[in-house]
Amino acid sequence: MKKLLSANCIRLMKSKSLWIYTAAMYLITVWYICIGSGVMGIHQPGTDAMDYTAFIVGMIPAFLTLFTGFFVGKEYSDKTIRNKLIVGHTRKEVYLSYLFTLYIAMGILFAAWLLGTVSAFIAAGTEFDGIRFLKIAFTAVFFSAAFTTLLLLISIAVHSKALAVILELEFARVSLMIPLMGIVIIENMGIGKKIVTFLITCFPMGQWMLLTGLLPVEPVSVWIQLILSAVLIAGIVLLSIKIFRVKELK
């Protein structure tokens, strides 16, 4: 397991795309908090810089969507996964090594967002709400980890690198549409707001959209969001390992 993770991390550190995404994450965070929020006019009146940093943290899952399919797909196309199994590594070890590697990539992007937020607040001279920021950060870590776990499930289930990327992009699009459909249901069909809000919270990107305040409902407790993300991660990991164990490798 250590050798697998070490090899993956070496490849991760050499990935030009990861560092491009990391630089972009930092620059976009600074730009959006300082300037872009006013230019794009997405937010409702009364929002502040903390709302802007909550909004831009959604770029972490976006960059991971672009990164994951290529990173894991290349292992399929190069037959690296098959070679790892031939030399004696178990499928569970191979899967977990990818999961932890992607979590490291997520952590690097998260650090870029964190540094970009601090830089933007210092540059703009804006008041920094530490407690609120911690809530945003913890929620972001958990829903990004859940989203990454779902992306990896797609990647290990599909041999084709290109197809994996296409499916992951489509998954990201659907993940944004589902919460919006939930709001339509609340507003037009009269179904209980609390129930639909809870269901929205079960989706990683639903948590992000609730965090940003873009949805016209009050989010559930941060602790409930963290628990839901943890349960989703555990369930998807177990499912992924089961799928990978029976998957035929070409």
VEXTORKE-976436 format. One record per residue (C-alpha): chain; x, y, z. Coordinates in nm, 2 decimals. Layout:
atom ch=A | u=X | v=Y | w=Z
...
***
This chain:
atom ch=A | u=0.00 | v=0.00 | w=0.00
atom ch=A | u=0.28 | v=0.24 | w=0.09
atom ch=A | u=0.46 | v=0.17 | w=-0.24
atom ch=A | u=0.14 | v=0.22 | w=-0.44
atom ch=A | u=0.07 | v=0.55 | w=-0.26
atom ch=A | u=0.43 | v=0.67 | w=-0.30
atom ch=A | u=0.43 | v=0.59 | w=-0.67
atom ch=A | u=0.09 | v=0.77 | w=-0.72
atom ch=A | u=0.21 | v=1.07 | w=-0.52
atom ch=A | u=0.53 | v=1.10 | w=-0.73
atom ch=A | u=0.31 | v=1.10 | w=-1.04
atom ch=A | u=0.08 | v=1.35 | w=-0.88
atom ch=A | u=0.36 | v=1.59 | w=-0.80
atom ch=A | u=0.47 | v=1.57 | w=-1.16
atom ch=A | u=0.13 | v=1.64 | w=-1.30
atom ch=A | u=0.14 | v=1.97 | w=-1.49
atom ch=A | u=-0.24 | v=1.99 | w=-1.50
atom ch=A | u=-0.27 | v=1.97 | w=-1.12
atom ch=A | u=-0.04 | v=2.26 | w=-1.07
atom ch=A | u=-0.21 | v=2.46 | w=-1.34
atom ch=A | u=-0.55 | v=2.40 | w=-1.17
atom ch=A | u=-0.39 | v=2.49 | w=-0.83
atom ch=A | u=-0.26 | v=2.82 | w=-0.97
atom ch=A | u=-0.59 | v=2.89 | w=-1.13
atom ch=A | u=-0.77 | v=2.81 | w=-0.80
atom ch=A | u=-0.56 | v=3.06 | w=-0.62
atom ch=A | u=-0.60 | v=3.34 | w=-0.89
atom ch=A | u=-0.97 | v=3.28 | w=-0.94
atom ch=A | u=-1.03 | v=3.30 | w=-0.56
atom ch=A | u=-0.85 | v=3.63 | w=-0.53
atom ch=A | u=-1.01 | v=3.77 | w=-0.84
atom ch=A | u=-1.36 | v=3.66 | w=-0.75
atom ch=A | u=-1.35 | v=3.79 | w=-0.39
atom ch=A | u=-1.19 | v=4.12 | w=-0.48
atom ch=A | u=-1.35 | v=4.19 | w=-0.82
atom ch=A | u=-1.54 | v=3.91 | w=-0.99
atom ch=A | u=-1.83 | v=3.89 | w=-0.74
atom ch=A | u=-1.94 | v=4.24 | w=-0.84
atom ch=A | u=-1.88 | v=4.19 | w=-1.21
atom ch=A | u=-2.07 | v=3.87 | w=-1.24
atom ch=A | u=-2.37 | v=3.98 | w=-1.04
atom ch=A | u=-2.47 | v=3.63 | w=-0.92
atom ch=A | u=-2.53 | v=3.71 | w=-0.56
atom ch=A | u=-2.83 | v=3.86 | w=-0.40
atom ch=A | u=-2.81 | v=4.21 | w=-0.24
atom ch=A | u=-2.67 | v=4.20 | w=0.11
atom ch=A | u=-2.41 | v=3.93 | w=0.04
atom ch=A | u=-2.06 | v=3.98 | w=0.16
atom ch=A | u=-1.70 | v=3.86 | w=0.10
atom ch=A | u=-1.77 | v=3.54 | w=0.31
atom ch=A | u=-2.05 | v=3.45 | w=0.07
atom ch=A | u=-1.81 | v=3.50 | w=-0.22
atom ch=A | u=-1.54 | v=3.27 | w=-0.07
atom ch=A | u=-1.82 | v=3.01 | w=-0.01
atom ch=A | u=-1.92 | v=3.04 | w=-0.37
atom ch=A | u=-1.57 | v=3.00 | w=-0.52
atom ch=A | u=-1.48 | v=2.69 | w=-0.31
atom ch=A | u=-1.71 | v=2.51 | w=-0.55
atom ch=A | u=-1.43 | v=2.53 | w=-0.81
atom ch=A | u=-1.24 | v=2.26 | w=-0.61
atom ch=A | u=-1.49 | v=1.98 | w=-0.73
atom ch=A | u=-1.49 | v=2.14 | w=-1.07
atom ch=A | u=-1.11 | v=2.11 | w=-1.11
atom ch=A | u=-1.12 | v=1.76 | w=-0.96
atom ch=A | u=-1.38 | v=1.66 | w=-1.23
atom ch=A | u=-1.13 | v=1.76 | w=-1.50
atom ch=A | u=-0.84 | v=1.59 | w=-1.32
atom ch=A | u=-0.97 | v=1.26 | w=-1.19
atom ch=A | u=-1.07 | v=1.09 | w=-1.52
atom ch=A | u=-0.74 | v=1.16 | w=-1.69
atom ch=A | u=-0.53 | v=1.06 | w=-1.38
atom ch=A | u=-0.70 | v=0.72 | w=-1.33
atom ch=A | u=-0.78 | v=0.66 | w=-1.69
atom ch=A | u=-0.41 | v=0.68 | w=-1.79
atom ch=A | u=-0.35 | v=0.40 | w=-1.55
atom ch=A | u=-0.60 | v=0.19 | w=-1.75
atom ch=A | u=-0.47 | v=0.29 | w=-2.09
atom ch=A | u=-0.11 | v=0.22 | w=-1.99
atom ch=A | u=-0.21 | v=-0.11 | w=-1.82
atom ch=A | u=-0.05 | v=0.01 | w=-1.50
atom ch=A | u=-0.34 | v=-0.11 | w=-1.29
atom ch=A | u=-0.30 | v=-0.46 | w=-1.43
atom ch=A | u=0.07 | v=-0.46 | w=-1.37
atom ch=A | u=0.01 | v=-0.35 | w=-1.01
atom ch=A | u=-0.21 | v=-0.65 | w=-0.95
atom ch=A | u=0.03 | v=-0.89 | w=-1.12
atom ch=A | u=0.31 | v=-0.80 | w=-0.88
atom ch=A | u=0.09 | v=-0.89 | w=-0.58
atom ch=A | u=-0.11 | v=-0.58 | w=-0.48
atom ch=A | u=-0.47 | v=-0.64 | w=-0.40
atom ch=A | u=-0.75 | v=-0.46 | w=-0.58
atom ch=A | u=-0.85 | v=-0.30 | w=-0.25
atom ch=A | u=-0.50 | v=-0.16 | w=-0.20
atom ch=A | u=-0.50 | v=-0.03 | w=-0.56
atom ch=A | u=-0.83 | v=0.14 | w=-0.51
atom ch=A | u=-0.75 | v=0.30 | w=-0.18
atom ch=A | u=-0.41 | v=0.43 | w=-0.31
atom ch=A | u=-0.60 | v=0.62 | w=-0.58
atom ch=A | u=-0.86 | v=0.75 | w=-0.33
atom ch=A | u=-0.59 | v=0.88 | w=-0.09
atom ch=A | u=-0.39 | v=1.03 | w=-0.39
atom ch=A | u=-0.70 | v=1.21 | w=-0.51
atom ch=A | u=-0.76 | v=1.34 | w=-0.15
atom ch=A | u=-0.41 | v=1.48 | w=-0.16
atom ch=A | u=-0.49 | v=1.65 | w=-0.48
atom ch=A | u=-0.80 | v=1.79 | w=-0.33
atom ch=A | u=-0.60 | v=1.91 | w=-0.03
atom ch=A | u=-0.36 | v=2.10 | w=-0.26
atom ch=A | u=-0.65 | v=2.27 | w=-0.43
atom ch=A | u=-0.81 | v=2.34 | w=-0.09
atom ch=A | u=-0.48 | v=2.50 | w=0.03
atom ch=A | u=-0.48 | v=2.72 | w=-0.28
atom ch=A | u=-0.84 | v=2.83 | w=-0.20
atom ch=A | u=-0.74 | v=2.90 | w=0.16
atom ch=A | u=-0.44 | v=3.10 | w=0.06
atom ch=A | u=-0.64 | v=3.29 | w=-0.21
atom ch=A | u=-0.91 | v=3.38 | w=0.04
atom ch=A | u=-0.66 | v=3.51 | w=0.30
atom ch=A | u=-0.48 | v=3.70 | w=0.03
atom ch=A | u=-0.80 | v=3.86 | w=-0.10
atom ch=A | u=-0.92 | v=3.96 | w=0.24
atom ch=A | u=-0.59 | v=4.12 | w=0.32
atom ch=A | u=-0.58 | v=4.30 | w=-0.01
atom ch=A | u=-0.94 | v=4.42 | w=0.02
atom ch=A | u=-0.91 | v=4.51 | w=0.39
atom ch=A | u=-1.24 | v=4.32 | w=0.45
atom ch=A | u=-1.34 | v=4.20 | w=0.79
atom ch=A | u=-1.27 | v=3.83 | w=0.84
atom ch=A | u=-1.53 | v=3.62 | w=1.02
atom ch=A | u=-1.32 | v=3.33 | w=1.16
atom ch=A | u=-1.60 | v=3.11 | w=1.29
atom ch=A | u=-1.81 | v=3.14 | w=0.98
atom ch=A | u=-1.50 | v=3.07 | w=0.77
atom ch=A | u=-1.43 | v=2.75 | w=0.97
atom ch=A | u=-1.78 | v=2.63 | w=0.90
atom ch=A | u=-1.74 | v=2.70 | w=0.53
atom ch=A | u=-1.40 | v=2.52 | w=0.53
atom ch=A | u=-1.51 | v=2.21 | w=0.71
atom ch=A | u=-1.82 | v=2.18 | w=0.50
atom ch=A | u=-1.61 | v=2.23 | w=0.18
atom ch=A | u=-1.36 | v=1.96 | w=0.28
atom ch=A | u=-1.63 | v=1.70 | w=0.34
atom ch=A | u=-1.85 | v=1.77 | w=0.03
atom ch=A | u=-1.54 | v=1.79 | w=-0.19
atom ch=A | u=-1.42 | v=1.45 | w=-0.05
atom ch=A | u=-1.76 | v=1.30 | w=-0.11
atom ch=A | u=-1.77 | v=1.44 | w=-0.47
atom ch=A | u=-1.41 | v=1.31 | w=-0.53
atom ch=A | u=-1.51 | v=0.96 | w=-0.41
atom ch=A | u=-1.80 | v=0.96 | w=-0.65
atom ch=A | u=-1.57 | v=1.07 | w=-0.94
atom ch=A | u=-1.33 | v=0.78 | w=-0.86
atom ch=A | u=-1.62 | v=0.54 | w=-0.87
atom ch=A | u=-1.69 | v=0.65 | w=-1.23
atom ch=A | u=-1.32 | v=0.63 | w=-1.32
atom ch=A | u=-1.26 | v=0.28 | w=-1.19
atom ch=A | u=-1.58 | v=0.15 | w=-1.36
atom ch=A | u=-1.48 | v=0.28 | w=-1.71
atom ch=A | u=-1.18 | v=0.16 | w=-1.90
atom ch=A | u=-1.18 | v=0.45 | w=-2.15
atom ch=A | u=-1.01 | v=0.77 | w=-2.03
atom ch=A | u=-1.21 | v=0.99 | w=-2.26
atom ch=A | u=-1.54 | v=0.82 | w=-2.17
atom ch=A | u=-1.46 | v=0.86 | w=-1.80
atom ch=A | u=-1.40 | v=1.23 | w=-1.84
atom ch=A | u=-1.72 | v=1.27 | w=-2.04
atom ch=A | u=-1.92 | v=1.08 | w=-1.78
atom ch=A | u=-1.77 | v=1.28 | w=-1.49
atom ch=A | u=-1.85 | v=1.61 | w=-1.66
atom ch=A | u=-2.21 | v=1.49 | w=-1.72
atom ch=A | u=-2.22 | v=1.38 | w=-1.35
atom ch=A | u=-2.11 | v=1.72 | w=-1.24
atom ch=A | u=-2.38 | v=1.89 | w=-1.45
atom ch=A | u=-2.65 | v=1.66 | w=-1.31
atom ch=A | u=-2.52 | v=1.72 | w=-0.96
atom ch=A | u=-2.59 | v=2.09 | w=-1.01
atom ch=A | u=-2.93 | v=2.03 | w=-1.17
atom ch=A | u=-3.07 | v=1.81 | w=-0.89
atom ch=A | u=-3.06 | v=2.08 | w=-0.62
atom ch=A | u=-3.22 | v=2.33 | w=-0.86
atom ch=A | u=-3.50 | v=2.08 | w=-0.94
atom ch=A | u=-3.55 | v=2.04 | w=-0.56
atom ch=A | u=-3.62 | v=2.42 | w=-0.53
atom ch=A | u=-3.87 | v=2.40 | w=-0.82
atom ch=A | u=-4.05 | v=2.12 | w=-0.63
atom ch=A | u=-4.06 | v=2.33 | w=-0.32
atom ch=A | u=-4.19 | v=2.64 | w=-0.50
atom ch=A | u=-4.44 | v=2.48 | w=-0.74
atom ch=A | u=-4.55 | v=2.15 | w=-0.59
atom ch=A | u=-4.60 | v=2.24 | w=-0.23
atom ch=A | u=-4.39 | v=1.95 | w=-0.10
atom ch=A | u=-4.24 | v=1.99 | w=0.25
atom ch=A | u=-3.95 | v=2.23 | w=0.24
atom ch=A | u=-3.76 | v=2.06 | w=0.52
atom ch=A | u=-3.77 | v=1.72 | w=0.35
atom ch=A | u=-3.66 | v=1.85 | w=0.01
atom ch=A | u=-3.38 | v=2.06 | w=0.18
atom ch=A | u=-3.26 | v=1.75 | w=0.36
atom ch=A | u=-3.26 | v=1.55 | w=0.03
atom ch=A | u=-3.06 | v=1.84 | w=-0.14
atom ch=A | u=-2.81 | v=1.82 | w=0.14
atom ch=A | u=-2.75 | v=1.45 | w=0.07
atom ch=A | u=-2.58 | v=1.56 | w=-0.26
atom ch=A | u=-2.22 | v=1.71 | w=-0.24
atom ch=A | u=-2.30 | v=1.99 | w=-0.48
atom ch=A | u=-2.64 | v=2.04 | w=-0.30
atom ch=A | u=-2.44 | v=2.12 | w=0.01
atom ch=A | u=-2.23 | v=2.37 | w=-0.19
atom ch=A | u=-2.53 | v=2.54 | w=-0.33
atom ch=A | u=-2.69 | v=2.57 | w=0.02
atom ch=A | u=-2.36 | v=2.70 | w=0.15
atom ch=A | u=-2.35 | v=2.98 | w=-0.10
atom ch=A | u=-2.69 | v=3.11 | w=-0.02
atom ch=A | u=-2.79 | v=3.08 | w=-0.39
atom ch=A | u=-3.08 | v=2.85 | w=-0.30
atom ch=A | u=-3.38 | v=3.02 | w=-0.14
atom ch=A | u=-3.39 | v=2.79 | w=0.16
atom ch=A | u=-3.20 | v=2.77 | w=0.49
atom ch=A | u=-2.94 | v=2.50 | w=0.50
atom ch=A | u=-2.95 | v=2.23 | w=0.76
atom ch=A | u=-2.69 | v=2.22 | w=1.05
atom ch=A | u=-2.33 | v=2.20 | w=0.95
atom ch=A | u=-2.29 | v=1.89 | w=1.16
atom ch=A | u=-2.57 | v=1.72 | w=0.97
atom ch=A | u=-2.40 | v=1.81 | w=0.65
atom ch=A | u=-2.07 | v=1.66 | w=0.77
atom ch=A | u=-2.24 | v=1.34 | w=0.88
atom ch=A | u=-2.42 | v=1.30 | w=0.55
atom ch=A | u=-2.10 | v=1.35 | w=0.36
atom ch=A | u=-1.92 | v=1.10 | w=0.58
atom ch=A | u=-2.20 | v=0.84 | w=0.54
atom ch=A | u=-2.19 | v=0.90 | w=0.16
atom ch=A | u=-1.81 | v=0.86 | w=0.15
atom ch=A | u=-1.82 | v=0.53 | w=0.34
atom ch=A | u=-2.10 | v=0.39 | w=0.13
atom ch=A | u=-1.94 | v=0.48 | w=-0.20
atom ch=A | u=-1.60 | v=0.35 | w=-0.09
atom ch=A | u=-1.75 | v=0.01 | w=0.00
atom ch=A | u=-1.95 | v=0.00 | w=-0.33
atom ch=A | u=-1.64 | v=0.10 | w=-0.53
atom ch=A | u=-1.43 | v=-0.17 | w=-0.38
atom ch=A | u=-1.69 | v=-0.43 | w=-0.45
atom ch=A | u=-1.72 | v=-0.32 | w=-0.81
atom ch=A | u=-1.34 | v=-0.31 | w=-0.86
atom ch=A | u=-1.30 | v=-0.66 | w=-0.72
atom ch=A | u=-1.52 | v=-0.81 | w=-0.98
atom ch=A | u=-1.42 | v=-0.58 | w=-1.27
atom ch=A | u=-1.25 | v=-0.75 | w=-1.56
atom ch=A | u=-0.93 | v=-0.57 | w=-1.65
atom ch=A | u=-0.83 | v=-0.55 | w=-2.02
***
